[in-house]
Each structure stands twice: as C-alpha cells, then as structure tokens.
Amino acid sequence: MHATTAAVDLAKDVFEIGVAGTPGRVVDRQRLGRRAFESWLRTLPLGTTVVMEACGTAHHWGRWCYAHGLQPVLLPPQYVRPYVRRDKTDRSDVTALLEAARAADIHPVPVKSPEQQALHVLHGLRRQWQTTRTARINTLRGWLREYGIGLPLGARTVARQVPALLDDPATPVPGLLQETVRGLLAEIRDLETRIKALDQRLACVAAADPVAQRLQTIPGVGVIIATSLISNVTHIHAFKRARHFASWLGLTPRIRASGRRQYLGRISKRGDVYLRTLLTHGARSILVNSQRRARTRQPALTALHQWGTELAARRGQNKAASALANKLARIIWAVWRHDRDFQIRRPLAV
C-alpha cells in the first residue's frame, strides 16, 4: 500500500483513521487506541501527509509528525464541517477531512511550538481568573444589595468599602453571613494576586522577545496584546496583506455581494474572540487618552489618536473603537512583517 494521505479524527482515547492512496478513494480504515495509534504512525512512509483538525492535542501530534518525517496538515474545524455528509460520526469526520484536504482555498493552521502553546495556556488561565474574579465581585454585590447596600461601580470600591462595612457595629449584614463575605473577599484578593503575578511573568517574556518589544511601540499595544499575538500567530508572513490579517481576526466588515450590488455590514467576528477583544480594548484606550487630552485642550499624541477622536465624534464611540481596532491590526501586520518599529506621525495642525 503506497498511501499519500492519512486523515485522523483526534480524540482522547480512540482515534479514527482513514488512508487514501489516490484522491477521493479510501483504501484503509482503522480505529485505534492511543498507544496503537502512535505505533501506527511510525509505520507510515516518510513524507506521508497526515490531516487533522486543529483542535485539542492537534499541535502536539503535529510536532510529533514533524519529528518523525511526516507532513502534518491542521485544518480549521469550521471549514471541515461542511464536508460532513449525513450524520456526524468519527467515520464521516475522517472522510470529510480527506475531502477538505483537497480544497486549495482552505489554508492549514501552522503547528505551534511548545513555547507558543505555553504562552497560550498562560493567557487562557489569566482569562479564566479574570472571569472568576468578576463573577465573585458580582455575587458579592448581589448579596449586599439584598440588605440595602449599593456599592459604586468599580472593583476597587469593593475591596475598599466592604471590609469597613463589616467592621461597623451597625452594619445591616447579619453575623451569619459576615464570615462568608470575608472569605469571598479573601478569594477575590487571592485572584488579583495571581493575576498580577501572571502579568509579571508575561512582562518578562515580552522583555526578552524582540517581536513583542517592537509591537509595543504601537499605541494601544501593551504586554498582554503583544504576548497574545505571539502565542496565536505562528507565521505573520502567512498573511499576504494587512487586510487578510484583520479579516483573520474578524475585524473586517461582512460582505454580501450579488452582481453589481455590494453591501458591507458589521464586523464579521470570525476570528479569535480573546485576541479581538484585547485589540478593541487597546483601541478604546487610545480613544480615552485622546478625548482626555482634547478636554484639556492638549494636542493629540499622534495622527492615529487624532483620527480616532475625529471618527468617534462623527460615528460614535463603539464604531470608532471597532474601526480603530481594525486599523491597529493592520499596523501590527506592517510592523511585524517588515521588522521595524512603529513610526510616529504627528497630528496635522488645525
């Protein structure tokens, strides 16, 4: 059997395998456990293409294939799904992988290095801790509201006002609940300490990486955005144009076109949610900084700040933040691809 392509439906314990000798013809199917699957991979001829979905453990198996002379191809799951006929099973998933691998317009996902995956894990953990911290603060606000206590907005007000409230002899919070509230406050403080420690670790990574340092010359891009970009983007040269990079992040408008009619709608939101959210926050920080300087009649820092302020005045804060995030993505592509720092352009004199 001289197979050229093998498709694998990845799982925790049971792996479905399909081998194609010629395009469109499956010559062998197997269902193997984890150990048997690794032994089977060793029997493949050097240079065999191994197609997998870019899901959990895919990058590990991709690195394993590279180390043993095989050619891994990781396909985005959302592009493989339309090739599944009838019901979704492991067998039909393998057939869909073989069909999708023949499509020239489906670009494979680059295999991440162990360092990139470690950085990606740290960002995922940071996001989970932030979500848990927000949930605990909201829970505490809800409890206190039941006793007529309304806390001002802001996480800092909770840490500052609730301990004083509990120490007050005339507090409306029942003694039965006070110990629980103190424990919840301690959990919030512990989460904040963990997040700060993780931020310091990410700052050390950014300080040692030349790409991260170069990205931080862009307004609105700090340690968190720079390290998140490094963990998600394996090869910036895979994006031929800046618009392709912005589209990959889901920051370009949806397009509906038929004949001579073309309609541009809202942003597609088809990329990584976390990375797109970070860029949007970076864009909002630029707007806030620009508007603060405008209120004090200070000149804008750069032409980018001036453009964002003028756009927000015309189109509103939210649309300006999305447009500015789109522009930030294109600037990031140019700075990263051409290996040069962000060139500051001074705002035009009014």
Helices and strands as residue ranges (DSSP letters): E 5-9, E 14-22, E 25-33, H 34-42, E 49-53, H 58-67, E 71-75, H 77-80, G 81-83, H 90-101, H 114-145, H 155-167, H 175-208, H 210-215, H 223-232, G 236-238, H 242-248, E 253-258, E 261-267, H 273-295, H 303-315, H 317-337
